[in-house]
Structure formats: C-alpha cells, structure tokens
C-alpha cells in the first residue's frame, strides 16, 4: 500500500513538473517571444536614435534551455538620417546593414534577464548572412571636435545592468564594403567572410577605451578575392585577408599583382613605355595597428610591416616611346601627396628576388638580384614629424646574379620639396662575366674576363635634378670584346682598332694598376624625369663605372679639374704652412738656449 502511495506521489509530481514545464514553454513560446520581439525592435530604434531599424519575421523562445531562434532578421541603417545629423551628433562613420534568414542564440539565461536585468549569452551564431558596411562622409574637423570622441563602444540600453556575450560568430557571410567618403561611390564585394568576436561585455565600467567595441578580440577573415582596378591592364588578387583587434594585426596572404597582357602586348595596348610588372608576396603582416584611427579617421598607423617572400618580375620595352608629359613622382613626393595619413615605424622585407629585363633590340637584356633583405624606418607623411627633421632610412642587402653581395643605405628627407636624398653602397667579390646576359643584349660588347674585388660608393648626394658622388671600383684582369654583326672588312678593321683602344689605352686591366695608382670614378647623373626612381640609381652607378674606365662627360671632366685644382691648392697651403711651423720651432729652440 505504501509503495502504491509513493508511486502515485512520484507520478503526480512528474506530471505537475511536466505541466509546469509545458506551461512555461508555451508561455515563453507564445507570450515572452512576442514581448522580446517587440522589445528588440523598439530598443534598436530607441538606442540608435532612429539610425537603425530592426525587422524580425518571427521569434521563438525555449525558456528552460535558454535557446532563442529568430527568422528573417534584418538590421537596416537610415543613411539619410545620418547625413542630416552627422554635423551635430557624435556618430560612428561606419554603418552596418545585416540580413539573415535565421539565426540562433544558445545559453541565454532568461531568469537573469528578468530578475537582474542582465543579458548573459554563451554563443550567438550566424551562418550565411549578407553584410553591408557603409563608410560615411565625415564633417570637416573644428576646434570643438577635439573634445569629441567617436563611438568606439556599445552603449548600454536603459533598464539593463550589463550585456555579456562570450562568443559571437559569423560564418560564410557575403560582405560588401561601400565607401561614400569620396566624390564617387566605391564598392568592394567579398564572397566569403568569417567573423569571431570574443567576450563582448557592455556595462557601466567598460566604455570601449581599451577594448574596441567592448570586445576582447574581433577577428575577421576575408576569403580568396580578385579585382581589376584602374585601366584594366592588371589583376589584383589575394588568398586571404585577416585582422585581429586583440593582437593589433592585419595580414594578407598570397598577394598577386598580375598583368593581364603579355610583355609584348602590354605597352602596345597602352601606347607608351612603362614597366610590365608581375609581383607576388606570400605574406604581408601589419603589427601594432591603431584600429581606432584606421576605422574612424582613415589613418594608417602601425609599428611594423613585414613582407615575406617577395618575387618581382619587371620588364621594360624601350622600343616603345615614353608617354608625352608623363613624369613619375619621386618616392618622397608620392608619400607626401598620399590622401591617406601614413605612419609605419618599420618596414621589413625578410626575403625577395627581383628579375629585371630591358629590351632595345631583338632580345632583352636580363639581370637578377636575390636574397634581398630590406629594412625601412620612419615611413610617414606626418607633416609635423617631417618638419621636425625626421629622416627615412633604408638599409638593404642583396646579391647580384646570386653571388655579388651588395650592402646599401639610402636616407631621404621627405619634407624637402627638392626630394633630396643620399645613398652609399658596397659590393663584394664578383665575376664580371656573369652580367653578360644584360650587357651583350643591350650593348655591342661582351666581357671576356674580369674579377671584381669590391665596389665602394662612399656617398652620393642627389635631388630632383642631379646626383653627384664618387665610385671606387677595385678589379683585376678585365678584358672586353666589341661585337659586330655585319662583319665586313671595314667593320672588322674598325672594331679591332676600337677594341684595342678600349682594352689598351682607356681600360686598365687592373684598378689599382701595378704601380698602385687608383682610378676613381666620378658620379654625375642628371635625372631623366620621364623615367622612374630605380633608373636614377642605375644611372648613378653606371656614370661612375664609365668614369672609372675613362669615359667622362663634360660635366665629369669639369668636376675632375675642380678636384685637382682643390688638391693642388691644399698641397700649396700645406707647403707654405710647413716653413712657418719650422720657423716657430727654431725660435723656441733659440729661446731655450738663451735661458740656459
């Protein structure tokens, strides 16, 4: 009897619990769901001051499990309202439109929300939404704006004590970025986007000053993408772009700038001479990025940019005429004229290879540099830093044709409107015959032999117009052969005479020669402003090499005369100074003898 009574009590208890659970589920499903739906719609409109509108098709709630499911959800910004208020209100210039068929919230503590007015959620997950980000035009800054801060935190809705979301996930989203800051609308669409946000905490303490948008970390990854910018001559692509606000990093994997036409057709389609450039970088990584200034002011500020495994294939067809009136800017001028604020403390190229080809005849001349490592410090267009005297310095190491090690230093004053800079370089031992793939296809000459001991460029001073300096070329056993394709009797005689003159009269086989006399090359290179910056460097080195061989322009001869005259004057001064010094010594000795 007792057992039956106990069994009945247990059954009745289970029945009551099931009834209560069912009632709660029904109430939650039919009643609380409607309340939450209305509350969400009203709260979004109220807290955003009408800037955003939430559309919710339906909402279902399981109170016991803490699960919430929303169908046909959309968050839509009012761009017209933004334009009417952005002059007087503190608004974020980034507006987000969000649309999804269904999403679910798991681990939602309903009782905390009711009793403590606290939203506590374990995970919010969206799969396959459509996201549109608008970057809006911002008003011109005034003195009063210095005290205003753009919204970098999520505002706490009235009536709530806190909001905590441990994981916020967006998977396989379609992302479109629309830039409305310029005169024309710019659109970029990304077919794949994944977002993971960790530990969102909104309360009265956390105001977003240290944690951007109240999160420990916002991690975004954009999948493989390509576009054809500008004039349609090239394609730009990458494997993945990622960023993390927690670590302050942005990276790009498998960057590729690819010409869409062959080397032969590229410049012919453009109608003027330019570089055919194929550029690949396995990984670009920005560290210590200031995301606040990037998002809300459009400023690029970072501590370190690392470039890993750069492969550059550069070709110039010199048979095509230059573009009339086109003058590529010097690097200093290009950085100064950037519309975007730029400040990167250090840029580091960890490894790279550069292939260069230049064509004037039937076959291009080729040369390559590998094991390229470069460090740049102080890269910026910050006018305050530039006028304070900041100098941008580049230090690099590379190997010519895989063997000749080159160490170079370039220093640029970006504030100087004449684009002045200095550079020095030194090259180690090298076999000159290795540059024949370039020399023989550009000049009617071939290097038969030649051992370079070292090449030193102590200092070249250059600006927008001209570069001057010296080059010390230490070599042994140089011999050249002048080529002639016609091979007529007269040309054979003429070539033989010129070859003899070049090897015996002008070109010393050794430098220093057997007597120990060193022939110093004078660098004098007027800048050809229709050609790029790398060409300027090459002309500087080439002018010094030619001068070493005895081929000097009028300007170089004049500099040599000036230097000789200065040397003679110095020697005269030293000679005249010696008798005076001797007279002083004699007087001192006489005075000593008298005292004795």
CORJO-V656479 format. One line per field, one symbol per residue. ss: DSSP state (h for helix, s for strand, l for the rest). phi: phi as a letter, one per 20 degrees, with the letter a starting at -180 (. if undefined). Layout:
ss=???
phi=???
//
This chain:
ss=lhhhhhhhhhhhhhhhhhhhhhhhhhhhhhhhhhhhhhhhhhhhhhhllllsssssssssssllllssssssssssslhhhhhhhllllllllssssssssssssslllhhhhhhhlssssssssssllsssssslllllllhhhhhllllllllllllllssssssssssssssssssllllllssssssssssssssssslllllllllhhhssssssssllsssllllllssssslsssssllllssssssssssslllhhhhhhhhllllssssssssssssslllhhhhhhhllsssssssssssssssssslllllllllllllhhhhhhlllllssssssssllsssssssslllllssssssssssssssssllhhhhhllllssssssssslllsssssssssllllllllsssssssllsshhhhhhhhhhhllsssssssssssssssssslllsssssssssssssssssllllllhhhhhhhhhhhhhhhhhhllllsllllllllsssssssllllllhhhhhhhhhhhhhhhhlllllhhhhhhhhhhhhhhhhhhhhhhhhhhhhhhhhhhhhhhhhhhl
phi=.ffffffffffffffffffffffffffffeeffffffffffffgfffelnfccddcfbbccdffemdcccdldbdcedfffgfedffddedffddcdccbfbbcddmeefffffedlceccfbccdcmedccdddefdfffcffffeecffdcefeffndeacccfccccdleedcddedeefdfdccdcfcbcccddlecdbfeednfddflmdfbddccdfgbbbdelemeccdbbeadcbbffemccccdlfbdcfecfffegffffnbfaeecdcccfbdcecleefffffdcmeecbebddddleccddcceeeefffgmecfffgfffffegfefcbcfbdcefbabcdccccccfcfecbbcclfcccddmeadffffffeofdecdcbcbdflncefddcccccdffffelfbcbcbbcegaefffeggeffedcfbbeebqdeeaccdgaddcbfdbccrccddebclebcceebffleffffffffffffffedeeeffcbfffenedeeeeebcffefedffgfffffffffffffffoedfgffffffffffffffffffffffffgfffffffffffffffff
//
